Amino acid sequence: MNSFQQAYQTVLQQIQNACEKGQRNLNDVQLLAVSKTHPSTALREMYTLGQHAFGENYLQEALDKIESLQDLEIEWHFIGHVQRNKTKHLAEKFAWVHGVDRFIIAERLSAQRLSTHAPLNICLQVNIDGQESKDGCQPAEVAELVAKISQLPNLRLRGLMVIPAPNHTQAFSDAKTLFEQVKAQHAHPDDWDTLSMGMSSDLDAAIAAGSTMVRIGTALFGARDYSQT
């Protein structure tokens, strides 16, 4: 068993253990492999092990990987901050965008999504614990954003994404509460199914609180290779 196989199996086991401890259904928690700064060869190897959903933060790096790995049926997620001048590529090349925190961004993604493509899956990024250094809308803004974005064509609004401060596990519970509150008001409750939270260092707490998608990079790929950026 090589290092990637061992890391992949270890992460899958950790997710399973967290689900059992939290009395969660394993099928309700998706693993998103965060592959930023890692080369296409690493993604290709991880793909052969059965991992097909990959998350990228840097647009140009991601576009290069999408080109070089186009022979694989990868589900591409953009999990970085979304800038207005980057929406066209995101709308055309990705299946998911997690970092939407303003209506203008959603509006541009909707307008630029090709009608021949499936609707673009969207998660609202919420600054759940008020960090000055983090992007994201405020929790109080979520309900209004959901109401407006739900009316846009070519998008499928799936839920929330949060990046709490390290060791601030209460934020996961706060995000779950907000997620459920919004679901009760949501125009398309069948679509509202994704709570993207939890990374390599805190996935156990995130799953216990209700995460449906954990974003794991370091535990799968090792330390970031900044020479790739």
C-alpha positions as CSV (number, residue, x, y, z in Angstrom):
1,M,0.0,0.0,0.0
2,N,1.5,3.3,-1.1
3,S,1.3,6.6,0.9
4,F,-1.8,7.8,-1.0
5,Q,-3.6,4.6,-0.5
6,Q,-2.7,4.6,3.2
7,A,-3.8,8.2,3.7
8,Y,-7.0,7.7,1.8
9,Q,-8.0,4.7,3.8
10,T,-7.1,6.4,7.0
11,V,-9.3,9.4,6.2
12,L,-12.2,7.2,5.1
13,Q,-11.9,5.3,8.4
14,Q,-11.8,8.5,10.4
15,I,-15.0,9.7,8.7
16,Q,-16.6,6.3,9.4
17,N,-15.6,6.4,13.1
18,A,-16.9,9.9,13.4
19,C,-20.2,8.9,11.9
20,E,-20.5,6.0,14.2
21,K,-19.7,8.1,17.3
22,G,-22.1,10.8,16.2
23,Q,-24.8,8.3,15.2
24,R,-24.7,9.6,11.6
25,N,-25.3,7.7,8.4
26,L,-22.0,7.3,6.6
27,N,-23.7,7.9,3.3
28,D,-24.7,11.4,4.5
29,V,-21.1,12.6,4.7
30,Q,-19.2,13.3,1.5
31,L,-15.4,13.5,1.3
32,L,-14.1,16.5,-0.8
33,A,-10.4,16.1,-1.5
34,V,-8.8,19.5,-1.3
35,S,-6.1,19.3,-3.9
36,K,-4.9,22.9,-4.1
37,T,-1.1,23.2,-4.7
38,H,-0.8,19.5,-5.4
39,P,0.1,18.3,-9.0
40,S,-2.3,16.7,-11.4
41,T,-0.4,13.4,-11.0
42,A,-1.5,13.3,-7.3
43,L,-5.1,13.9,-8.2
44,R,-5.0,11.2,-10.9
45,E,-3.6,8.7,-8.4
46,M,-6.3,9.6,-5.8
47,Y,-8.9,9.2,-8.5
48,T,-7.8,5.6,-9.2
49,L,-8.5,4.9,-5.5
50,G,-12.1,6.0,-5.9
51,Q,-12.0,9.7,-5.0
52,H,-13.8,11.7,-7.7
53,A,-14.7,15.0,-6.0
54,F,-11.8,17.5,-5.8
55,G,-11.8,21.1,-4.4
56,E,-9.5,23.9,-5.6
57,N,-8.8,27.4,-4.3
58,Y,-6.8,29.0,-7.0
59,L,-8.5,29.5,-10.4
60,Q,-5.6,29.4,-12.8
61,E,-4.1,26.3,-11.1
62,A,-7.5,24.6,-11.2
63,L,-8.1,25.4,-14.9
64,D,-4.7,23.8,-15.7
65,K,-5.7,20.7,-13.8
66,I,-9.1,20.5,-15.4
67,E,-7.4,20.6,-18.8
68,S,-4.8,18.0,-18.0
69,L,-7.3,15.7,-16.3
70,Q,-10.2,16.0,-18.8
71,D,-10.1,12.3,-19.5
72,L,-11.4,11.7,-15.9
73,E,-14.9,12.2,-14.7
74,I,-14.0,14.5,-11.9
75,E,-16.5,16.6,-10.0
76,W,-14.7,19.9,-9.6
77,H,-15.5,22.2,-6.6
78,F,-14.2,25.7,-6.3
79,I,-13.8,26.5,-2.6
80,G,-11.8,29.7,-2.7
81,H,-13.1,33.3,-2.5
82,V,-15.0,34.2,-5.6
83,Q,-14.0,37.4,-7.3
84,R,-16.3,39.1,-9.9
85,N,-13.7,38.9,-12.7
86,K,-13.4,35.1,-12.2
87,T,-17.1,34.1,-12.4
88,K,-17.1,33.2,-16.1
89,H,-14.6,30.4,-15.8
90,L,-16.2,29.2,-12.6
91,A,-19.6,29.1,-14.3
92,E,-18.2,27.2,-17.3
93,K,-15.8,24.7,-15.7
94,F,-17.0,23.7,-12.3
95,A,-19.9,21.6,-10.8
96,W,-19.8,23.4,-7.4
97,V,-18.9,26.8,-6.1
98,H,-18.6,27.1,-2.3
99,G,-17.5,30.6,-1.8
100,V,-20.5,32.7,-2.8
101,D,-21.2,35.4,-0.3
102,R,-22.8,38.2,-2.3
103,F,-25.9,38.3,-4.6
104,I,-23.9,40.0,-7.4
105,I,-21.6,36.9,-7.5
106,A,-24.6,34.5,-7.7
107,E,-26.2,36.7,-10.4
108,R,-23.1,36.6,-12.6
109,L,-22.6,32.8,-12.1
110,S,-26.2,32.3,-13.2
111,A,-25.9,34.5,-16.2
112,Q,-22.7,32.9,-17.3
113,R,-23.7,29.3,-16.7
114,L,-24.3,27.6,-20.1
115,S,-27.9,26.5,-20.5
116,T,-26.6,23.2,-21.9
117,H,-24.9,22.5,-18.5
118,A,-26.6,21.1,-15.4
119,P,-27.4,23.9,-12.9
120,L,-24.3,25.1,-11.0
121,N,-24.4,23.9,-7.4
122,I,-23.9,26.8,-4.9
123,C,-23.0,27.0,-1.2
124,L,-23.2,30.3,0.6
125,Q,-20.0,31.0,2.5
126,V,-20.9,32.3,6.0
127,N,-18.5,34.0,8.4
128,I,-20.1,32.0,11.2
129,D,-17.9,33.3,14.0
130,G,-17.2,36.8,12.9
131,Q,-13.5,36.5,12.0
132,E,-12.1,39.7,10.6
133,S,-9.7,37.8,8.4
134,K,-12.3,35.5,6.8
135,D,-14.6,36.1,3.8
136,G,-18.3,35.2,4.0
137,C,-21.6,36.9,4.6
138,Q,-22.9,37.5,8.1
139,P,-25.4,34.9,9.5
140,A,-28.1,37.6,9.6
141,E,-27.8,38.1,5.9
142,V,-28.3,34.4,4.9
143,A,-32.1,34.3,4.8
144,E,-32.4,37.3,2.4
145,L,-29.6,36.0,0.2
146,V,-31.2,32.6,0.0
147,A,-34.6,34.1,-1.0
148,K,-33.0,36.2,-3.8
149,I,-30.5,33.6,-5.1
150,S,-33.2,30.9,-5.2
151,Q,-35.0,32.9,-7.9
152,L,-32.0,32.8,-10.3
153,P,-31.9,30.3,-13.2
154,N,-29.0,28.0,-13.9
155,L,-28.1,27.7,-10.2
156,R,-28.9,25.1,-7.5
157,L,-28.5,26.5,-4.1
158,R,-27.4,23.6,-1.9
159,G,-26.5,25.0,1.5
160,L,-23.8,26.6,3.6
161,M,-20.0,26.5,3.8
162,V,-18.1,27.7,6.9
163,I,-14.5,27.9,8.0
164,P,-14.5,28.5,11.8
165,A,-11.5,29.7,13.7
166,P,-9.2,26.8,14.9
167,N,-10.6,24.9,17.9
168,H,-13.9,26.9,17.8
169,T,-16.1,23.8,17.5
170,Q,-19.2,25.7,18.9
171,A,-19.2,27.4,15.5
172,F,-20.1,24.1,13.9
173,S,-23.2,23.8,16.0
174,D,-24.1,27.4,15.2
175,A,-23.8,26.7,11.5
176,K,-26.0,23.6,11.8
177,T,-28.7,25.7,13.6
178,L,-28.5,28.3,10.9
179,F,-28.7,25.7,8.2
180,E,-31.9,24.2,9.7
181,Q,-33.5,27.6,10.3
182,V,-32.9,28.5,6.6
183,K,-34.1,25.2,5.4
184,A,-37.5,25.8,7.0
185,Q,-37.8,29.0,4.8
186,H,-36.1,27.8,1.7
187,A,-37.9,27.9,-1.6
188,H,-36.5,24.5,-2.7
189,P,-36.1,22.4,0.5
190,D,-35.2,19.3,-1.5
191,D,-32.1,21.0,-2.8
192,W,-31.0,22.4,0.6
193,D,-28.9,19.4,1.7
194,T,-25.3,20.5,2.1
195,L,-23.4,21.8,5.1
196,S,-19.8,22.0,4.0
197,M,-17.6,22.2,7.1
198,G,-14.7,20.4,8.7
199,M,-11.1,19.9,7.6
200,S,-8.3,17.6,8.4
201,S,-7.8,18.9,12.0
202,D,-11.5,19.1,13.0
203,L,-13.6,16.7,10.9
204,D,-14.7,14.7,13.9
205,A,-16.3,17.7,15.6
206,A,-17.8,18.9,12.3
207,I,-19.4,15.5,11.6
208,A,-20.7,15.3,15.1
209,A,-22.4,18.7,14.6
210,G,-24.0,17.8,11.3
211,S,-21.5,18.3,8.4
212,T,-22.5,16.7,5.2
213,M,-19.3,17.4,3.3
214,V,-15.8,17.5,4.9
215,R,-13.0,19.3,3.0
216,I,-9.8,17.3,3.5
217,G,-6.4,18.3,2.1
218,T,-3.4,17.8,4.3
219,A,-4.5,14.4,5.7
220,L,-4.8,13.1,2.1
221,F,-2.0,14.7,0.2
222,G,0.4,15.8,2.9
223,A,1.8,19.3,3.3
224,R,1.0,21.8,0.6
225,D,3.5,22.0,-2.3
226,Y,3.7,25.8,-2.8
227,S,6.0,25.4,-5.8
228,Q,2.8,24.4,-7.7
229,T,1.1,27.8,-7.2
